[in-house]
Amino acid sequence: MQEPDTSNLRSARWFAPHDLTGFIHRTAIQAEGFSGFAIKGRPVIGIANSWSELVNCNIHFRLLADAVKRGVLLAGGLPLEFPTISLGESLMKPSAMQFRNLMAMDVEESIRAYPLDAIVLLGGCDKTVPAQLMGAASADVPAIMLTGGPQEPAHFRGRQLGVGTDTWKYADELRAGKITQADFDELEASAKPSAGHCSEMGTASTMTSIVEALGMCLPGTASIPAVHSRRGQAAEATGRRAVEMALSQGPRPSEVLTKEAFDNAITLLMAVGGSTNAVVHLLALARRVGVDLPLDRFHQISEKTPRIANVRPSGEHLIKQLFEVGGISAVLKELDPLLHSDAITVTGETLAEGYASAPTPDGKVISTLHEPFDPSGGIAVVRGSLAPNGAVIKRSAASPELLKHRGTAVVFDGIHDLGLRIDDPDLDITEDSVLVLRNCGPVGAPGMPEWGMLPIPERLLRRGIRDIVRISDARMSGTAFGTTVLHVAPEAAVGGPLAVVRDGDPIVLDVENQRLDLDIPAEEIERRLAEVKLPEPRYRRGYGRLFIDHVLQADEGCDFDFLQGLPNEESQRIPYGLTSGWQGGW
């Protein structure tokens, strides 16, 4: 059997030279207990591990990393694991989203700076997946993703529960007086039974599904439960494939993340009723690789893509049931007529080859294109005088009767104002009102937290009302539901029209006609905008100040302006600095 040519490996720039610099590089690895034999002529596979005890979704990643290493070793490579920042949705304040770009920078610079020939990205919790994809895309060294898988469903009084969707419902029942605090405490004890990310189609499950549609992971791996033996087998296979990618020097992220791949990802997003957060992440990722992806492209694809996955919060089931009937591969197979099925993936084969053996729809969890659960996709884009640059709504999880609505505004100037007044008995609000939350966007909050699912006032809940129209410049948990307009751009804190809405102003929402208007004369809006005083920045130093000064708006993906790909310029795959020679110093 002919040995592969390893002379062109990226890592050979560090380890091959027989000089002082090469001596320093080789002894750095040998100091960890590796022999010269382990280094010589072998592809070095970096494992970017977002494990953290602060992130319950990723708590099992050490075991997965071991399985990846096993695959790398079996294929003749040298696995080297390195940590990255880890972003936990539940515990990080003000929001994990504020640190997505920081994690992307960490991943990008670690890949570029070290002697790595290919990368396995190990992510799960909401922002870890897009952050790793963004960083790897900018470094443009061959990379393949392994996601952590959904946790086991919770069980409460004989019913399977999702992590977030059912929690929000029970919280409303508690506030409405339908259950007791003791009931809610009992729910808490059973809410999260295992490692893994959200068990419904929340943001994490949405993003892991999108990874498969983009072609950035092995086919059939997106939906495997976190604790299933097949998750470890997928990890081993991912390690083996990473070695093959290193030896062939591709495909690189820039070769997989094409315009067609993004169309495929958006089609899948709409078909599963996925999280609105995916819109922001895909916009940011596209700009990393120079793909022109306007916000309106999401609406265009949504209009021609039926929802064929019956998964919470847009449907009935959980990801475990989706996995049992074929997973995301089965969804992609049914979507084949709507996909660019010849798009290349990290396997070196086409997307269609990856889902060719998937089963046909079962009819309960996955439908056919001809008999879908909804005739159009899960997310719509709206625009108008209240959102000149656009906003989004998850129509598949909204109340159909509220998708066309005119009501008067009840305005909150921030999340703390909302908390103080939402249950005030003197608050002038009815079921026809429109709740407006502002100063919660990328700059205003800052970090655009998931505050967009505004709570229904307690007195309305007690009357049996479970949804009213809500509008904000914030985001919303992918597990959430309701008629909530999100990501209003430009946001209030940078002078967007949301800043000038007053209590009692009429607002018109018409999703079918993509309309979101502050229904007052344009002249009055302009007069008010001229009088707007922008709030003082919440940070004066550190990363927070960097974030505020450079973050883009929601319709552009909330990346930093200086991290986007430069036109007509390839990514810098080799770092500056010495990789050979007799110069001393580290």
N, C-alpha and C positions, 0 to 999 in steps of 0.2 A: 504494500500500500504506500503510495507516494505521500510524503510529508508535505503539509501545506507550506507555502512560502510566507514566512512571518517577518521578513526583512522590512516590509513596508508598514508594519504595525505602528500606530501612533506611539505606543509605549516604548518602542525600540529607540525613539529619540532620547529617552531618559536612560534606558538600561543597556543599550548595545555599545556605546562608545567606551573604548579602553583608554580612558584618560582620567583626570582628577574628578571631573564632574560626574562621569559615569560611576566611578568608585564611590562617590558620596551617595548617589542614588541607589546603587545596589546594596550598600551596607545599611541604608535606612530600612530596607525591606528585610534584610537578613537579621537585623536587630530584633525583629518581631518573631524570629524562630523559623523563617523560611530559608530554604537552602538556595544556593545558586541555581540548582537544577529546576527549582520551582519557578524561577524568574525567566530563565533563558528561553527565548523563542516562544513564549506562551502568550496568548492574548490575555490582557488584564481586564477583568470585568468589574466595574464599579457597581455596588449595590447601594443606591441612595435610599436609606431607610428612615422613614418618618415615625418610627416607634417612639412612644413617650408614655409614661405613667400618668400624664396629664390629659391623655387622649384615649378614652376607653375604646373608641372605634378601632384603634390601631394597636391595641395592647398585645395582640397575638403575632405581631410582625417579626419578632425574634425567631419564632419557629418557622415562619415563611422564609425569612432570610437564610436560615439553615438549609431549607429545601432548595432554594435558588443556588446556594453554594454547592450543594450536592450535584445539581445539574451542570454547573460550570465545570466542576472537577471531572465529572464523567465525560465531558466533551473535550477535556484537555486544556481548559483555561485555568487562570488563577483568579479567584474571587476576592475582592477587597471591599469590605463593607464600610460605609462612612455615614455618619448621622447628618441629618438636616434639621432645620427648625421644623417643629410639628405644630399644626394648627388645630386646636380642639374647639369645635363649634359651641359647646355648652359652657365652657369655663372662661374662654378668652374675652376680655373686655377692652374697648367697647364692642369689638366684633373681630372674629377671625379674618373677616374680609380686609380689615385694615392692614393685615400682615401677609396677605397673599403675595403681594409684589415683593416683599422682603424675602419670603421663602423662595420665590422664583429667582431672585438675585443670588441667594445662597446656593441653590441647585446649579444655576448657570455657571457661576464662578468656580464652584468646586469641580464640576466636570471639566471646564477649560483648563484649570490650573494644574490638575493632577494627571499622571500617566495612565489614562484609561482609554481602552480601545472600543468599548461599548458599555452601555449603562442599563441596568435594570432599575426602573423607578418603582418604588414600593409605597403606594399611597392608598388612602381609603376615605378618611373623614373629609367632609365637604371641600374645603379649600386646598387640601394637600394635593389632590389630583390635578386641578388646573394649574396650581403653582409649579408642580413638577413638570407638567407638559410645557408650560411657558418657558421655564428655565432650560429644559432640554432642547426645545425648538430653537432658542437663541444660541445655544452652544453648538448645536447641529452635529454632534457626534452620534453615531448609531445608538438608538435607545429603544427600549421595549418596556411596556408598563405591565406590572402585576398589581391588581387591586386586591383589597383585603376581603371582600365579600360581605354580604349582609348578615346581621346577627339573627339568631333564632327568634321566631315570633314570641311575644309575651302572651301569657294566658291570664285572664281575669274573669272569674265567675263563668267559666265555660266558653269564653269567646277569645279568639286570637286577636291580638292587638298589634298595631304598628307603633313605632317609637314615638312619633310626634302626632300624627293625625288623630289618633284616639285620645291622646293626652289633652289636646286642645278641646275636643268634644266633652270630655269628662270635666275639664276646668269650667266650661260654660255651664254644665249641669250643676256643679257645685255652687257657682255664683247665682244660678237660677233657683237654688233651693231644692233641686230634684234629688241630690245625693248629699250625704253628710261628710264632714271633715274626716270622720273615721273611715268612710268608704274610700275617700281620696288617699288617705294614708295607706290603706290596704293595696290600692293600685300602685303606689310608689314602691312598695316592697316587691312587686313582680314586674315592673315596667321594662327593665333591661336585663334579660336572663343570660346573655352571653357576650363574648367579644364580637366585633363586627360593626359595620355601619348601619344606617337606617334600614329597617326591614320592609318599608314601603317605598314608593317611587319618590323619595325625598331628593335633596340635592346630591347626596353621595351616591345613591343608587342611580340617579339620572346621569351623573358624570361618569360613573364606571360603565354604564351602558353606552354612553357616547364614545368612550375610549374604544370600544369594540367597533362601533360604526365608523370611527375615524380610521380604523386599521392599525391602531397603536398597541394592541395586545394580541395574544393568541386567540383565535376564534373559539367561541364557546365558553370563555372563562369569566365573562362579566358577572353572571348571575349565580355562580357557585357559592353556596353558603360559607361563611367564615370558618365554621367548625367541621365542614365536610372533608372527608379524606381527599376528594378530588381537588380541593383547593391546594393542598400540599403537592399533589401530583402536577397541577398546573404550574406551581412555583418551580418544580424541578425542570419541567419542560421549557419554561421561560428561561432558566439559566442555560440550558443546552442551546436554545435558539440564540441567545445573546452571544455565545461563542461563535456560532456560525456567522452572525452579523459582523462581528469583529473581524473575522478572517476575510470576509467578502467586502468589508468596509461599507456596508450598507444593508438595506436602505437607511438613509439618514432621515431625521424628522422632516426636513425640507422636501424630501422626495415622497413622503407619505401624506403630509398635511397640505394637500392641494385644494384648489377651489372645489373640485368634485368631492373630495373627502368631507369638506365642510357642509356641502349640500346634503351628503349622506347623513351626517351627524344631525343636522337640523330636521331632516325627514324622520329620523328615528325619534328625536326629541318630541316632535309633534304626535307621532303615532302612539307613544307610551304615556302621553299626558304628563310629561316631565316638568321639572322645576324651572321656574322663570330665572333662577340664578344662572342656569346654563347659558342663557342669552348673553349675560355679561362676560362669562368666562370664554365663550366661543368668540365673541367680538375681540377680546384681548388676545387670545391665541392666534387668531387670523392675522392680526396686525404684527405679531412677532415674526411671521413668515412671509409677510408682504402680500397676503391675499386680500383683495378688495371685498369686504363683507359688510354691506350697509345693514342697518337695523331692519329696513323694510323687507330684506330678503327672507327674514323669519316669517313675516306675514304672508308673503307670496307662497312659500312652501307650505305653510300651515293651511292655506285655502285649498290646496290640492291633495292634502294628506289626511286621510281619515284616522281617527283614533281607534286602534285595533287591540290595545292592551287594557284589560279590565283590572287595574291595580290602583290601590289607594294612593293619594287622596282623590284621584279622578274616577276610581272604580271601587270594586269590592275586595279584591284579593291582595296578597302580599307577594314580595319577591320570591319567597320560597315556593309558592304555588306556580309562579312564572317559570322558575327553574325546573320544576317537575314536569312541565309540558314543553320543554325545549329551550327555555331561556331567550336571551336576546337574539341568538342565532335564528330561532324560529320566527321571531318578529321580523328580522331582516329578510329572511327567505320570503315571507309573505309580501314584504314591501318591494321585492325585486323589480317589478315594473316601474317603480318610482325612483329607483336608485341608479347611481353610476356604478354598476356592478363590476366594471372592469378596473376600478380604482385599486392601486397597488397597496399592499399592507406590509407590516413588519415581517410577515412570513416570506416575503418575496413573491407571493401569489396574489391573486385578485381577491377582492372582498367576496365575490360570488363563490369562489372555490372554498372559502372558509365556511359558508353556511349551506353548501350543497347537500349535505347529509342531514340537515335539521328536519325535525318532524313537521307535518302539516298542522294547521291550527286546530285546537281542541274544541273551539267554539264557546268555551266558558271563560277562559283566562285570555286567550288570544283568538281573535275573530279573523274572518277572511276580509279582504279588501272590499268585497261586494256586499257584505253584511256587517259593517263596522258597528262599534259601540257609539261612535259619534261620526257624522259625515265630514267634519273638518278637524284640524289639529288642535292640540290643547292650548296653544298660546296665540294671542292676537296682539297686534301693535296698533295703538291709537295715537292720534296727533290732534293739534288744534291750538287755540289761544292759551290753553293752560299748560300744554306740553309741546312747544314748537318743534323740539328735536325728538319728540316721541316718548312713549311710555308703553308698558306691557301689562297684560292681564291674562291670568290663566283661566280662560273661559270654560275649560273642561271641569274645573272645580268651583265654578261660580253658580249663582242662582239664575237660571235662564230668564226669569221675569225681570231681573235687574240689569240685564245686558243692554237694555235701552231704558234710560231713566233720566228724569229731570228733577232735581231737588235742591234745597238750599243748604249752604255750607255751614258746618260747625267746625271752627278752626282751632287747632292746637299748635302752639309755637315751639313745640319740642316734646320729647318723650316724658320729661318730668311734668310739664304742664298737663299732658294727657293723663298721667298717673294721678295727679291731684284732682282733676275735674271730671273724669269720665263717669264717675258714679255720683256726682253732685246732684242731689234731688232738684236743684234749681236750674240745671242745665236745660236749655231750650232745645229739645231734640225729639224727633219722632222717627218712625220707621222709614219715612220718606226723605229724611235728612241725608246729607253727604258728609261723612267725617273726613276732615282734611288734616293731615299731619305734615308739618314742614320742618326744615332745618335738621333733617335726618339723612341727608344724602352723603356722597363721598367726602365733601368738605365740611358740611354742616354738623354731622354727628360727632366726630368724623368717622369715616370708614364704612358708611352705608350699612348699618346693622339691619338685622331681620326684624324690624319693628313695624313693618307695613301691614301685618294682620292686626289692625287695631281692635281692641276688645269691644264687644257690644255692651252698651250701658246696662247695668244690672237690672234696672227697672224694665227695660225692653226684653231682656232675657226672661224675666219672670212672667211676661205676657206671652211667651212662646216664640218670640222673634229671634231667629238665629243668624240672620244676615242682613246687612244694609251695605250700601255703596261706600267704599273707603278709598281714599286717594292719598298717596304720599310720594316723597322722593327717596324713600327707604326701599329695602328689599323685603322679602318674605321667606320664611322657611319653606323649603320644597315639600315638606309634609303638611303644610297648611292649606286652607281652602277658604272660599268665600269670594264675594264680588269685590276684589281688591285691585285697584290700579296702582302699579308700582313703577319705580325707576323714572319718575317724571324728570325730564331733562329739557332745559337746564334746571338744576335744583335751586331751591330758594336761597341758599347761602351764597350763591354766586350771582344773584339778581334775576333768577328765573321768575316767570309769572306767578308761580305758587306763592311767592313772597308777598303778593299784593291781594290775595283772596281775603275777604272779610266775612265775618258771620252774617248770614242771610243772603249772600250773593248766590244767584242761581248758577248751577253747574249742569251741563248736559253731557251724558255718556251715551254713545251709540256705537257699540262694538261692531255691528255689522257694517256700518259706514265709516269705521275707523276714526271716530270723532270723540274728542275730549275738549270741551270748551268752557271757559268762564263766560257765561252768557250775559255780558254787559258790553256797552259800546267800546270799540277798539280805542277810541280817544280817551276814555276813562282809564283803561288799562295802561296806556302810555303815560298818562298823567301820574298815575300811582307809581309806575316803575321809575319815573324820574325822581320820585321822592324817597325811594328805597335807600336805607342805610344798611350796608352790609355788616354782619356781625364780626366781632373781633375773632381772630384765629384762636382756636382752643389750645394750640401748642405754640410755644415761642422758641423751642430748641429741640434737638434730637430727631429721631426718626419721625415722630409725629409732625414736626414742622416740615420735614422733607416730603412727607405724604401730602400734606395740605398744599404745598407749593407746586407739586408736580402731578397730582392725580388728575386723570381725565374724567369726563362725565360718563354717566351710565351708558349713553348711546354709543360711546367709543370704547367701552370695556373696562373703564376704571384702572387701566394700567398707568404707569408713569410715562410721561411724554418722552423721556430720554431712553426708554427701554424698547420702544417699537423698532421693528426692522427698518433699516435705511434702504431707500430705493436704489436698485442697481448696485448693491454692495453685498457680497457674500459674508456669512457669519465668520467670525474669527475663531477657528477651530484649534489653533496652536497658540499657546500663551506667549507673551513677551518674556524674555529672560533667557538664561543660559541652560542649554540641555547637553552641551559638550564643551570640551576645552580644558585648559590647565589653569584657568583663573580660580583663585581660592574664594572662600565665602559661601554662605548658604543661599 
